[in-house]
Amino acid sequence: MKILLILGLVLGTIFPVFSQDLASTTIEMTKKVEAFPNPTSELLFLKNAEDFKTFQVFDANGKVVLQGQLNANIISVAELPIGFYLLQLRNENTVESVRFQKY
């Protein structure tokens, strides 16, 4: 039987995850992906995104406006119109989302 606890209060970008088995305890530290500069005009740089392979960018209406393979943790958003967007990063097991603004 496993008990999984995720702390509700988050300080910084590190999320402690505790997993407890009947005989042992494991603690993993997971770093949240960050996008900068935010807002941006041309390039979006990603921090802690090394494990992700593909990305999709959604506009405020939920429409996919940009997608591709993640390359060098940099995404060009120069062709997007001004607005607010949701960047979704994916690998085999994980999906993580980051909001950003294009000006």
N, C-alpha and C positions, 0 to 999 in steps of 0.2 A: 504494500500500500504506500503510495507516495502522496506527500502533501506539498503543494506548490504555493508559495507566498510571494507576491510582488509588492514591494513597498509602495504605498499610495503617494507619499511625499517624495518628490524627486528634487534633488539638489544637483545642479550642473547637468551633465549629460550622461552620467553613469547610473544604470539601473541595477541594483542588487537583486538577484533572483536566488531564492533558497529552495532547494529540493531535498526532502528528507525521506530516507528509506527507514525501515525498521531498525537497521543496525548501523547506518552511517549518515553523515550529513555532507552535502556538496554545496559550495557557493560559487556561482558564476558571475562575472561582471560583464554586462553587455553595454556597449557604447552606442548611443543614438547617432544616426546620420545627421549631419549638418550641411546646409547649403549656404554659400556666401559668394559674393556680397548679396544681400537681400534687403532692399530691392536691387535688381540688376538691369542692365540694358543690353548686354551682349552675351557674356559667358557666365555660367553658373558652375562654381567649383564645389566639389563634394568632399567632406571629411568623414572618415569612418565608413566608407562605402566600398572598400576593397573586395568584400565577399559577394557583391551584387554583379549580375551579368547584363541584365536588360533594364530598360526604363520606358515609361510612358508618361506623357504630360497631358493632364486634363484641364480644360478651361472651366469657367464658372458654371457652365451648363452640363458638365460631365462628359463632354465630347473629347475624344483623343485627338490632340492637335499636333503631337510630336511623339515619335517612338524610335527606339533603336538599341544598339549594343552599347553598353557603357564602356567608354574608352578613356583611360587615363584620368578618370574621375572628373571630367570636364564635359559640360553639355552646352552647346551653342543654342541660345534662345533668341538670337538677333532677329530672326524672321517672324517671331510671334508678335501679335499686336499688344499694345499696352493693356495690362489687366492683372488679375490674380489667378494663380495656377496651382495645381496639385501635382507634384512629382512623385511617381510611384516607382520604386526600385524593386527588382525581383531577382531571386535565385531559385534553386530547386525547392527549398523548404520555407523561404521567408519572403514576405512582402512588407516593405516599409514605405511610409509616405511622408513627404515634406512639403509644406506650403511655401510659395515664393511669389514675389511681385515683379512684373516686368514693367519698366518705365521707358 
